[in-house]
Amino acid sequence: MTDSSDAVLVIGATGMQGGATARHLLASGRKVRFLTRNPDSPTSRVLVDMNAQALGGDLDDRRSLEEAMEGVGSVFSVLLPDFDRSDRERRQGFALIDAARNAGVRQFVHTSVAQAGNHSSFPGWSEKRWNQKYWTDKWEVEEAVRSAGFESWTVLQPAFMMDNLAEPKARAMFPHLREGVLFSALLPETRLDWVAGDDVGALATSALNDPQRWHGETIPLASEKLTMSEVASRLGHVLGAQIDVSHVSPDEARAKGLAPGWVNAQEWINAVGYRVDIDSLSKRGAQMTSMVDWIAGNRQHISLA
């Protein structure tokens, strides 16, 4: 087991996966430090009130990275994709890993995405049908974690987040849910692999607290494979509302205001998908949240008209 006196540096603590990891770590008695551009933001203050230490800084600021690593035994990282074409994910990932190694950090737990590493086998890959840099960046950062020489490393690969059905994510991903409609370019028969952000935090905490159990592991994460009709049925059942499903073409989805990148991702889900082996997770003893339980626990964040 890890020495509980060691601080854990959580990157992305004001976001979904990092926030869940920070909360689980604090609940387990670990010391948590997190790097944030705004230590006084409401999200930061919630963690500070739970006894986490907020450090003002930026992943592009070498000095703040070095300061954040002082007295740290473990690092958890989740990185923003390079949607602004700045090479952000690779640049920040490599800088973070380098700073951790230079500081003598022993353990590194990183969260990426299911199917990273399989990208060259995707149908349509050679025709550049998908966002190639998204996939290659994810994989290259994963490989940097594996090859850095940490005493212990773990890579988590979550599938599609249930939290995308809740505010504020739903505003961009499922804006029509407010009107009682799950509107998407997913095919009626497509089964999407779903995972709760809180489960990512729970498993990351398990790895951080028991590094030898999860050392050297790459772990795809999902709890259920559901069609959009099945998701609508679960939402309706728990929330006591009528939720309809609208399956449309990619062109119609874009015309209705869905972001082109999100529509392309839905086309990828139809053609490829996350393909998580859920049975192998249960055999490893991972406790995963069902969609019904997630909806019940997050109903206050799901906006319906």
N, C-alpha and C positions, 0 to 999 in steps of 0.2 A: 504494500500500500504506500501511497505517496505521503511524505511528511506533511501533516496538515498545517504546519507553521509556514510553509512556503506560500507566497502569494501567487495567484494565478492572474496573468494579464489577459483580459478578455477584449478582443478586438471586435467591434460591431455591437457593443453592449447596449446601445440605444436603439438597435434594430430588433427584428423578430427572433432570429436564431441566437444571436449574441445575448440579447436580453433574457431569453429563456435559460441560457447557460449560466449567466450571472446569477439569476434568481435561484436556480437549483444548487449552484455552488455555495451561495450564502446560506441557504437552508441546511446544507450539509456541514456547515461550520468552517468552510474555507475562507481565507482572506482573498478578496477580489479587488483588483485594480483595473480601471478601464481608461482608455484614451478617447477623448472626445474633443471636437472643436468647440463645444459650448458646455462647460461644466455646470452652468446655471439653467440649462434647459429643463423643462418639466420632467422629461424622461430621465435625465441625469440625476435630478434631485430625488426621484423615487428610489433609485439605486443607492444614492448617498445616504438616504434615510434608513436604508437597510444595512448600513455600515460598509458599503463599498467605497473605495477611494477613487475619486475622479481626478484625472490629470488632463489639463488642457494641452492639446497637441494635434498632430496630423501625421498620417503615415508617409507623407512626402517630406516631413521634417526630420532629418536624421538625428538632430539633437533631442527632440522630444521622444523619439523612439528609444534612444540610448537611456534617457532618464526613466522611461516607463519600464525598462527591463531590469532596473536595479532591484536586487532582492527577489527576483521572480524565478520560480522553479519550473513553471509551466505556462504555456501560451495556448489560448484558444483563438482561432481566427476564422472569420467569414468576410469575404471581400465583395465589393460591388463590381458587377460586370462592366466591361468597357463599352458602355452604350454611348459615351461621348467621344469616342475615337481618340482618346488621349493615351491609350495603352495602360490605363490605370490599374487594371487587375494584375497584370504581369509585373508592372513596375513596383506597385505597392507590396505585392506578395513576395517578390524577391528581396525587397528592402527589409521587410519584416523578418523573413527567415534568416537573412544575413545578420541582422541586429541581434536576433535571438541566439544564434550560434556564437557570435562574438562575445555575448554576455554570459555564456556558459549555461544557458537554459537547457534543462535536461529533457523536457517533454514538450511535444507540439501536437495539438489536435486541431485538425483543419476540416472545415465543411465545404464541400464542392457541390456536385450534382450527379444524380444517377445517370449512367451511360457515358460519363466522361471516360475517355480512353478507347471507346468503341466507335468514335466518330467516323473514322475512315471507312467503316463498313456500312454506314447509313446509306440506304438507297437515295440517289440524288446528290451524294456528297461531291462527286467529281464534277457535277454540273453546277456546283455552288448554289444548290437549292436552299441550303440552310445557312444560318449565321456562323460561318466557319470560325471566325475569331473567338466567338463566345466559347466554342467547344475546345479549341486548341489552347486558349488561355487557361481554362479550367484544368486541363490535363497537364500543362506545363508547370503550373503552380503545385499541383498534386505531386508531380515527379520531383520538384525541387524539395518538397517536404520529405519525401522518401529518401532522397539521396544526400540530405544535409548532414547526416551523422548524429542526429539526436539519439539519446539513450532509449527513448520511447517515442513512437509516433503513431497516430491513428488518423485515417481519412474517412470522414462520413460523407455519404453521397445521397442526400435526400431527394425524393421525387417531388411531386407538385404539392404545394402547401395548402392545407385546408384553410389556413389563415387568409388566403386570397379571397375567401368568401366574406370576410369581415372587413369593416372599415378600419383603416383608410384604404387598404389594398383593393377592396371591391369596387371603389370608385373608378378605378382604371381597368380592372380585370373583368368585372361583372357589373357594369353600371346599370343594366336593366333589371338587376335583382331588386332594386328599390321599387320597381313596378310589378314585382312578382313574377319575373321572367328570367330564366337562365338562358341567355342568348349566346350562341357560340358557333364557330365553324367546325366543331368536333362532329364527327359522324354519329348517328344514333347508336351504332354498335361499338363505338370506341370506348374501351375501358381505360380510364385514367388512373394512374397510381397516385394515391393521396397519402400525405403524412402531416401530422400536427407539428407546428413549430416547437411546441413544448416538449414533444418527444425527442427532437433533435437535441434540445438542451439537456434533457434527462440522460440520454445516452452519452453525450459529450461529458457530462459530469461523472458518469460511471467510468469512462475512460480516464478522466483526469484524476479520479480518486483511486483507481485500481489499474495503473498503467500496464502492468504485466499481463493482465487478462486480455487487453485489447491491443497490445503492442504489435505493430506490423500489419494491422488489419485495415482493409478497405471495405467499408460496410454500406451497401445501398440500403436506403430506408423507405419503407412505405407500410401502411397498415391495411389498406383495402384497395381493390381495383373496382371502380364504379363507373357506369355510364352516367351521362348527365341526367337521364331520367331517374336513375336510382338516387342520385344526389338530391334532385328536386323532391323526390318522395320522402327522403329523410328530413330535409328542411321543413317540408310541409307538416310532417308528422310531429316533429318536436316543437315547431313554432306555432302550430295550429293555424296554418295559412295555406292558401292555394298557390302553389308554385308551378308555373308552366315552363315548358322547355321549347326553345325555338332553335332548330338546326338550320343554318343558312350556309350559303357558299362563301368562300373567302372574300370574293368581291363584295357580296352583300354585307358581310361583317365589317369590312373596311368602310363601306358607305354608311353604315349605322354608327360609325364613330370609334370602333375598336382600333387600337394602335396597330399599324402594319406589322411591327415586330411581334406583337402578341398573336396576331392572326397567323403569321408564319410559324410561330411556335405550335399553334393548334394544328396546323397542317403537318408539322413534324410528329406530333402526338398521334395523329391518324396513321401516318406512314411507318413510324418507328415505335415511339413510346418509351417509357422509362424501364419497363421489364424487370422490376424488382422481384426477387425470389422471397416472397413474404414468409413462406414456410420455414426457410432457413433462419430467419430472424427469431421466430417463435422457438425454434429448437435451441437457439443460443440463449434463451431466457429473456429476450428483450420484450418489455411490456409496451405495447403500442396502443394508442388511443383510437377507438372506432369513430367513424364519422358521426354517428348518433351522439356519442358521449361528447365529442368536440363541440357539436352544435349546442347541446344543452349547457356546456360550460362557457360558451361564448355568445349566447343569444343576445346579450345586451349590446354587442358590437355588430350585429347583423341588422341592417336597415331595410325595412319593408315599408311600403306605402301604407 
